[in-house]
Amino acid sequence: MAKVKAEALELIRKLPDDVTTSGIMEELFF
């Protein structure tokens, strides 16, 4: 699970600042 979290954080860093973490979580998990 740690690897998945690290990859997700890396993707988040590449996205624009206006993308919220909750929005990303919805994209990943829903």
N, C-alpha and C positions, 0 to 999 in steps of 0.2 A: 504494500500500500504506500510505503514511503516513496518508492520510485514513481508511482503515479502522481503523488502529490508534488514531487519535484518537477515533473514534466509539466503539470498544470501551472505551477508557479512560473516556469520558464515561458509558457505561452502567454500568461497574463502580462509578463514584463514586456512582451513584444507588441501587445495591443495598445491602442490609444488610451490615454488616461481617463477618458470619459466613459469607458466601459467599466461597469461596476463588478465587483467580485460576485455579488448575488446574481447578476445577469449571466456571468460566466458559469456559475454553478447550475443555473437553469438550463443553459445550453448543453452542459456536459451530462446532466443526470435526469433531465425531464424531456 
